[in-house]
């Protein structure tokens, strides 16, 4: 089942008429259909979902928005009170932030709003730390990912790590995962919002130097390698961060990426051509007939299954006054 070969099942063919899930049938109509960019955005999500389903038919995405929940006899059509957005209630959801553009959109937006609220209200000073490593095109994603995760765990443990936390008055962090595929192969990296009791801007360069020194040594210890560009520190609330994250592109409904969006919206965003292709862009290429892109996306799906997209350090949510962290499943009910 390849949606690109069946125009009647491709919601991108006519967004104004297929703004809702086309797999629920063609008789569902709305008195006030979604229009413009919102309709195209919704249709694109269902198109990406259909492409992903054709690549991983054994995953739960096969029934996402296609099957009614147990003990339900009908499907609810829910329209937002103030927005024009429409969604369905009573359908099975896969809750996959990595595979499903429909579920990822819901999950990442709710996490973004929560994170933005925390950033607006926190008394702590924050920076955004980006961790990556050098890699070669022939290296499989499994290998590069393992090195990145191993290096991060080792970077956070041990005597030197404890000394750095004490020196810089660490209070907590939030880590997000991003992947792209470019000329040098897979490029996984972490974005981490790192908070301190006191970290004025003139201290950021010194903190970056401390972190870089340990990160580069840690990469070598796990069989990887990197130079000074493998770790970058920026203010989590400054214009420079907005410019930094904006280079990856933006969601149609958001004029500029902020720190909260950069941390939470990775699974649904676009990237510039010179930054490599996101998994969603690989899916679109597959829909255009690129079988290699489809194989790459399947490799991504296999390796990201079960991994958290957003990871909070222990006890940090409580320090920010946030409630219990909901699962991805709870965010798509």
C-alpha positions as a printed Julia matrix, in Angstrom:
333×3 Matrix{Float64}:
   0.0    0.0    0.0
   1.91   3.06  -1.24
  -0.1    6.29  -0.85
   1.99   8.01  -3.52
   0.67   5.54  -6.08
  -2.99   5.94  -5.13
  -4.11   9.58  -5.55
  -7.55   8.81  -4.15
  -5.92   8.02  -0.78
  -3.46  10.9   -0.82
  -4.77  13.75   1.35
  -2.28  16.17  -0.19
  -4.03  15.92  -3.56
  -6.91  18.14  -2.47
  -6.36  19.59   1.03
  -9.61  21.54   1.12
 -11.67  18.38   0.65
  -9.46  15.86   2.45
  -8.48  17.9    5.5
  -9.69  15.04   7.7
  -8.45  11.47   7.71
  -9.3   10.11   4.24
  -9.31   6.53   5.55
 -12.5    7.15   7.49
 -14.43   7.44   4.24
 -15.47  10.14   1.83
 -18.91  10.93   3.22
 -17.68  12.93   6.22
 -18.25  16.65   5.5
 -17.99  19.83   7.52
 -20.14  22.91   7.24
 -17.04  25.07   7.76
 -14.07  23.12   6.31
 -10.51  23.98   7.29
  -8.91  26.36   4.88
  -5.48  27.48   3.8
  -2.33  26.56   5.65
  -4.1   24.76   8.51
  -5.83  22.4    6.08
  -2.6   21.74   4.18
  -0.76  21.1    7.44
  -3.35  18.6    8.64
  -3.49  16.85   5.27
   0.31  16.61   5.21
   0.34  14.9    8.6
  -2.05  12.2    7.38
  -0.04  11.78   4.19
   3.17  11.29   6.2
   1.33   8.87   8.47
   0.21   6.83   5.46
   3.75   6.72   4.07
   5.12   5.58   7.43
   2.43   2.91   7.72
   3.45   1.47   4.35
   7.07   1.17   5.58
   6.33  -0.33   9.03
   3.0   -2.15   8.59
   3.81  -4.34  11.6
   3.85  -1.35  13.96
   0.86   0.0   15.85
   0.66   2.86  13.36
  -1.26   0.44  11.12
  -4.42   1.07  13.19
  -3.77   4.7   14.19
  -6.89   6.75  13.38
  -8.21   3.77  11.4
  -9.84   1.65  14.12
 -12.45   2.51  16.74
 -11.45   2.07  20.37
 -12.74  -1.07  22.12
 -16.25  -0.73  23.5
 -16.92   2.31  21.29
 -19.74   2.26  18.74
 -19.01   5.55  16.99
 -16.42   8.25  16.37
 -16.55  11.78  17.78
 -15.71  14.8   15.63
 -14.27  17.47  17.92
 -13.81  21.1   16.94
 -11.7   23.47  19.04
 -13.75  26.21  20.7
 -11.57  29.08  19.53
  -9.45  27.6   16.75
 -10.68  26.1   13.49
  -8.84  22.85  14.15
 -10.8   19.61  14.12
  -9.83  16.25  15.56
 -11.37  12.83  16.16
 -12.29  11.15  19.41
 -12.81   7.46  20.05
 -10.18   6.21  17.6
  -7.15   4.06  18.34
  -3.87   6.0   18.44
  -0.34   4.64  18.08
   1.21   7.4   20.25
   4.51   7.12  18.37
   6.43  10.37  18.52
   9.0    8.99  16.07
   6.88   7.24  13.42
   3.53   9.03  13.32
   3.28  12.66  12.21
  -0.28  12.88  13.53
   0.52  11.63  17.04
   3.88  13.44  17.11
   2.17  16.74  16.4
  -0.15  16.33  19.39
   2.55  15.04  21.74
   5.22  17.61  20.91
   2.84  20.57  21.02
   1.58  19.7   24.48
   5.13  19.15  25.72
   6.2   22.45  24.12
   3.47  24.37  25.93
   4.44  22.76  29.24
   8.13  23.47  28.72
   7.46  27.04  27.64
   5.45  27.66  30.8
   8.31  26.31  32.9
  10.86  28.49  31.08
   8.72  31.59  31.52
   8.34  31.05  35.25
  11.72  29.66  36.3
  14.08  31.58  38.56
  17.09  29.61  37.29
  19.58  30.67  34.62
  19.6   28.43  31.55
  21.74  27.65  28.54
  21.15  25.37  25.59
  23.91  22.8   25.16
  24.16  20.89  21.87
  26.03  17.56  21.93
  27.1   15.81  18.75
  29.99  13.81  17.3
  31.78  13.38  14.02
  30.75  10.47  11.83
  31.18   8.92   8.4
  28.58   8.25   5.77
  29.05   4.49   5.8
  28.34   4.21   9.53
  24.9    2.77  10.35
  22.62   4.8   12.58
  22.81   2.1   15.26
  26.56   2.63  15.62
  26.47   6.44  15.71
  23.52   6.48  18.12
  25.22   4.03  20.47
  28.33   6.21  20.61
  26.28   9.35  21.26
  24.21   7.78  24.05
  27.26   6.08  25.61
  29.22   9.32  25.53
  26.37  11.3   27.08
  25.93   8.81  29.93
  29.66   8.82  30.62
  29.81  12.61  30.36
  27.18  12.86  33.1
  28.83  10.4   35.5
  32.0   10.24  37.54
  34.1   12.56  39.67
  34.75  15.2   37.01
  31.05  15.43  36.15
  30.21  15.97  39.82
  32.87  18.66  40.06
  31.44  20.46  37.03
  27.93  20.36  38.46
  29.15  21.78  41.74
  31.3   24.43  40.07
  28.48  25.69  37.86
  25.7   25.32  40.47
  23.67  22.84  38.44
  20.0   22.37  39.34
  18.55  20.3   36.48
  18.21  19.75  32.75
  15.91  18.7   29.93
  17.31  16.77  26.96
  15.78  16.4   23.51
  16.94  14.15  20.66
  17.18  15.14  16.99
  18.32  13.26  13.88
  19.05  14.32  10.33
  20.62  12.57   7.36
  23.06  14.45   5.13
  26.15  14.21   2.99
  28.08  12.57   5.84
  25.34  10.12   6.77
  23.32  10.03   9.97
  23.7   13.01  12.29
  22.05  12.39  15.68
  22.51  15.02  18.36
  21.12  16.17  21.68
  19.8   19.58  22.63
  19.85  20.09  26.39
  18.43  22.94  28.41
  20.91  23.09  31.3
  19.98  25.18  34.37
  22.05  26.75  37.11
  21.32  28.67  40.31
  23.54  31.45  38.98
  24.98  31.6   35.47
  25.38  35.13  34.04
  26.02  35.48  30.33
  29.65  36.46  30.74
  30.26  33.0   32.26
  28.86  31.05  29.31
  32.14  30.91  27.41
  33.98  29.47  30.4
  31.27  26.86  30.95
  31.47  25.93  27.26
  35.24  25.47  27.52
  34.85  23.17  30.52
  32.14  21.13  28.84
  33.96  20.87  25.5
  37.13  19.57  27.1
  35.3   16.79  28.91
  32.96  15.98  25.98
  35.79  15.52  23.45
  37.67  13.24  25.86
  34.49  11.29  26.52
  33.83  10.78  22.81
  37.27   9.26  22.35
  36.71   6.96  25.33
  33.63   5.39  23.65
  35.25   4.97  20.24
  34.01   8.19  18.69
  35.65  11.51  17.98
  34.89  15.21  17.73
  36.43  18.68  17.65
  35.39  21.93  19.28
  32.22  22.02  17.15
  30.96  18.83  18.81
  29.64  20.83  21.77
  28.06  24.26  21.67
  26.6   26.44  24.44
  24.12  29.28  23.91
  21.84  31.33  26.1
  18.45  29.61  26.28
  16.47  32.84  26.02
  18.51  35.09  23.75
  17.95  36.18  20.16
  21.02  34.16  19.16
  19.22  30.95  20.11
  16.17  31.99  18.11
  18.39  32.58  15.09
  20.19  29.29  15.69
  17.03  27.23  15.83
  15.36  29.16  13.0
  17.95  27.86  10.54
  16.29  24.44  10.78
  13.01  25.89   9.48
   9.75  26.44  11.29
   6.27  25.08  11.64
   3.76  26.82   9.35
   1.87  28.27  12.31
   4.95  29.53  14.17
   6.9   32.56  12.86
  10.06  31.75  14.86
  11.4   28.78  16.82
  12.11  29.41  20.48
  13.97  27.21  22.97
  10.81  25.3   23.93
   9.99  24.56  20.28
  13.55  23.46  19.53
  13.45  21.03  22.43
  10.05  19.49  21.76
   9.12  19.83  18.1
  12.0   17.91  16.49
   9.86  15.04  15.17
   7.64  17.35  13.08
   9.92  20.14  11.92
  11.65  20.75   8.61
  15.3   21.54   7.98
  17.26  23.53   5.45
  18.84  21.61   2.58
  22.38  22.28   3.87
  21.48  20.89   7.31
  20.55  17.43   6.08
  17.11  15.87   5.85
  14.81  15.18   8.77
  12.97  11.83   8.96
   9.82  13.51   7.66
  11.68  14.78   4.62
  12.98  11.26   3.98
   9.36  10.09   4.09
   8.35  12.69   1.51
  11.2   11.58  -0.75
   9.99   8.01  -0.4
   6.51   9.16  -1.38
   8.07  10.63  -4.53
   9.51   7.22  -5.41
  12.91   7.32  -3.68
  13.29   3.77  -2.33
  16.64   4.55  -0.67
  14.96   7.29   1.37
  12.38   4.74   2.44
  15.1    2.34   3.59
  16.79   5.13   5.54
  13.53   6.07   7.22
  12.94   2.42   8.18
  16.45   2.34   9.69
  15.57   5.44  11.7
  12.27   3.96  12.88
  13.88   0.68  13.97
  16.59   2.44  15.97
  14.44   5.07  17.68
  11.68   2.72  18.82
  11.3    2.87  22.59
  13.54   5.92  23.06
  12.34   9.08  24.81
  12.19  12.25  22.75
  12.27  14.51  25.81
  14.12  13.46  28.98
  13.98  15.37  32.28
  16.7   15.03  34.9
  15.58  13.46  38.16
  13.66  15.83  40.41
  13.85  18.81  38.06
  10.15  18.9   37.21
   9.37  19.24  40.9
  11.82  22.14  41.2
   9.95  23.9   38.39
   6.58  23.23  39.98
   5.4   20.92  37.19
   3.04  18.02  37.69
   3.82  14.37  36.95
   5.3   13.77  33.52
   2.6   12.23  31.31
   3.4    9.4   28.91
   3.11   9.82  25.16
   0.05   7.56  25.31
  -1.65   9.88  27.81
  -0.97  12.88  25.58
  -2.8   11.33  22.62
  -5.97  10.2   24.39
